[in-house]
Amino acid sequence: MTGAPPDILCIGSVLWDVIGRVGGVLPRGADLPGRIARVPGGVALNIAMTLRRFGLCPALLSAVGRDPEGEALVADCARLGLVTDYLLRPEDLPTDRYMAIESDEGLVAAVADTRTLEAAGGRILAPLGDGRLGDAATPWAGPVAIDGNLTAALLSDITASPLFAAADLRVAPASPGKAERLLPLLSHPRATLYANLAEAGLLCRTRFAGAAEAAEGLLARGATRAIVTDGRGLCADAMAGAGVLADRPPPVAVARVTGAGDSFMAAHIVAERRGADRQAALGAALRAAAAHVSGHVA
């Protein structure tokens, strides 16, 4: 076990990102020169890495295989200062992977292979109930970042579970294709939902013209708080009974896009943990996401 207790739990995908990037525009079917990199990734891990960079001690709850890829990934996580003691390490399942192609226009296409996380199901939550991080009588009372790579069944279980009754839940869809998995958590009274414009539209089964309208739409669907991003456009934070705030990200040249939303969410959590008000926290999160997109953060 590591010495320091965690400040925050990051529950969801911990995997290898394989990112191919080309300059300019990438037409459908094109074969262009570029660069391919393999880096630690997954929504939960991306959030944890940013939290660690800001000085927090995050613990990962996920499933990582015991294959060579998994051993290398867990070793990298430990070197980054993340708490890996609570990871489920199945012997018979491979380490998950994510593959994306990016261009100067943004994400071209991506495939997320999270079969091991999905197969593990509720077993990844065992430390929250067996006394290591809490139990039903004394549940974890700190912040928890949850991503939509968890199965719909597990997310539904989390909504009703006493193990999360005292937690500050911060929830991210992971991708538009998985956004609707979060519907059970949408109305959780202790949840803050982070979504982009497309994900908010899917959760509300409509299209929104902008982030402020989308954030208000999520409140109308039962959310207590919703924060909606829109790429280079306006970002909005809507809270029940407290109105809607908005801010715009600083303009930067795009060097990468994968993980930008995760950096935004992590920086927002850190800012609020340090006492920033809603407007200041929104600005801090947008600056962190811009730094990520520009490539100025390793």
PyMOL commands that set and color helices and strands:
alter all, ss='L'
color gray80, all
select helices_A, chain A and resi 43-53+68-79+115-128+152-160+162-164+176-186+197-204+211-220+260-273+278-294
alter helices_A, ss='H'
color red, helices_A
select strands_A, chain A and resi 8-11+15-21+35-41+58-61+97-103+106-113+143-147+168-172+191-196+225-229+235-239+243-247
alter strands_A, ss='S'
color yellow, strands_A
deselect
rebuild
show_as cartoon
